Amino acid sequence: MFTVRWIVKYKKIYRVFRLYQNHLLYMRTDKKKTIKERKIMKKTIDAKDSRTA
C-alpha cells in the first residue's frame, strides 16, 4: 500500500539524496575550478535546490 505519509517520507529522502549528490559533485570539481567558477557553480546548485524544495 502506498500511503501519503510514505510518499512524503520518500520525497524527503530523495531530496536529501539529491542534495548529497550535488554536494559530492561540487566537491569533486571544486579542486579544478577557480574561486569565481566555484561561486557560480554553488549559486546554480542552490537555485536548483530551492526550486525543488
C-alpha atoms as an extended CHARMM CRD file, in Angstrom:
* protein
*
        53  EXT
         1         1  MET       CA              0.0000000000        0.0000000000        0.0000000000  PROA      1               0.0000000000
         2         2  PHE       CA              1.3100000000        3.4370000000       -0.9450000000  PROA      2               0.0000000000
         3         3  THR       CA              0.2120000000        5.7490000000        1.8220000000  PROA      3               0.0000000000
         4         4  VAL       CA              0.5550000000        9.5260000000        1.5800000000  PROA      4               0.0000000000
         5         5  ARG       CA              2.9090000000        9.5080000000        4.5650000000  PROA      5               0.0000000000
         6         6  TRP       CA              5.2150000000        7.0340000000        2.8350000000  PROA      6               0.0000000000
         7         7  ILE       CA              5.3060000000        9.1620000000       -0.3250000000  PROA      7               0.0000000000
         8         8  VAL       CA              6.1440000000       12.3020000000        1.6780000000  PROA      8               0.0000000000
         9         9  LYS       CA              8.9030000000       10.4420000000        3.5300000000  PROA      9               0.0000000000
        10        10  TYR       CA             10.2930000000        9.0890000000        0.2550000000  PROA      10              0.0000000000
        11        11  LYS       CA             10.3030000000       12.5630000000       -1.3050000000  PROA      11              0.0000000000
        12        12  LYS       CA             12.2350000000       13.9520000000        1.6780000000  PROA      12              0.0000000000
        13        13  ILE       CA             14.7970000000       11.1430000000        1.4890000000  PROA      13              0.0000000000
        14        14  TYR       CA             15.1150000000       11.6360000000       -2.2750000000  PROA      14              0.0000000000
        15        15  ARG       CA             15.6560000000       15.3820000000       -1.8680000000  PROA      15              0.0000000000
        16        16  VAL       CA             18.3770000000       14.8130000000        0.7460000000  PROA      16              0.0000000000
        17        17  PHE       CA             19.9730000000       12.2400000000       -1.5510000000  PROA      17              0.0000000000
        18        18  ARG       CA             19.9680000000       14.7170000000       -4.4500000000  PROA      18              0.0000000000
        19        19  LEU       CA             21.4800000000       17.4240000000       -2.2220000000  PROA      19              0.0000000000
        20        20  TYR       CA             24.1980000000       14.9830000000       -1.1650000000  PROA      20              0.0000000000
        21        21  GLN       CA             24.8910000000       14.0150000000       -4.7910000000  PROA      21              0.0000000000
        22        22  ASN       CA             25.1520000000       17.6770000000       -5.7720000000  PROA      22              0.0000000000
        23        23  HSD       CA             27.4900000000       18.2600000000       -2.8410000000  PROA      23              0.0000000000
        24        24  LEU       CA             29.7680000000       15.3900000000       -3.8920000000  PROA      24              0.0000000000
        25        25  LEU       CA             29.7610000000       16.6390000000       -7.4830000000  PROA      25              0.0000000000
        26        26  TYR       CA             30.5930000000       20.1360000000       -6.2440000000  PROA      26              0.0000000000
        27        27  MET       CA             33.3980000000       18.8820000000       -4.0020000000  PROA      27              0.0000000000
        28        28  ARG       CA             34.9180000000       16.7440000000       -6.7610000000  PROA      28              0.0000000000
        29        29  THR       CA             35.0490000000       19.5780000000       -9.3070000000  PROA      29              0.0000000000
        30        30  ASP       CA             35.9490000000       22.1380000000       -6.6220000000  PROA      30              0.0000000000
        31        31  LYS       CA             39.6870000000       21.4510000000       -6.7860000000  PROA      31              0.0000000000
        32        32  LYS       CA             39.9570000000       22.1000000000      -10.5260000000  PROA      32              0.0000000000
        33        33  LYS       CA             37.9470000000       25.3090000000      -10.6390000000  PROA      33              0.0000000000
        34        34  THR       CA             38.8200000000       28.8880000000       -9.8570000000  PROA      34              0.0000000000
        35        35  ILE       CA             37.1340000000       30.7230000000       -6.9840000000  PROA      35              0.0000000000
        36        36  LYS       CA             34.8840000000       32.6200000000       -9.4100000000  PROA      36              0.0000000000
        37        37  GLU       CA             33.7210000000       29.4290000000      -11.1470000000  PROA      37              0.0000000000
        38        38  ARG       CA             33.1080000000       27.7850000000       -7.7630000000  PROA      38              0.0000000000
        39        39  LYS       CA             30.8300000000       30.6300000000       -6.6880000000  PROA      39              0.0000000000
        40        40  ILE       CA             28.8360000000       30.4130000000       -9.9350000000  PROA      40              0.0000000000
        41        41  MET       CA             28.5090000000       26.6320000000       -9.5930000000  PROA      41              0.0000000000
        42        42  LYS       CA             27.4010000000       26.9310000000       -5.9700000000  PROA      42              0.0000000000
        43        43  LYS       CA             24.7650000000       29.5020000000       -6.9580000000  PROA      43              0.0000000000
        44        44  THR       CA             23.3420000000       27.2250000000       -9.6580000000  PROA      44              0.0000000000
        45        45  ILE       CA             23.2030000000       24.2860000000       -7.2210000000  PROA      45              0.0000000000
        46        46  ASP       CA             21.4770000000       26.4700000000       -4.6110000000  PROA      46              0.0000000000
        47        47  ALA       CA             18.9780000000       27.6580000000       -7.2250000000  PROA      47              0.0000000000
        48        48  LYS       CA             18.1900000000       24.0680000000       -8.2140000000  PROA      48              0.0000000000
        49        49  ASP       CA             17.7200000000       23.0620000000       -4.5750000000  PROA      49              0.0000000000
        50        50  SER       CA             15.4060000000       25.9830000000       -3.7640000000  PROA      50              0.0000000000
        51        51  ARG       CA             13.3360000000       25.2430000000       -6.8720000000  PROA      51              0.0000000000
        52        52  THR       CA             12.8010000000       21.5760000000       -5.9420000000  PROA      52              0.0000000000
        53        53  ALA       CA             12.3490000000       22.3220000000       -2.2320000000  PROA      53              0.0000000000
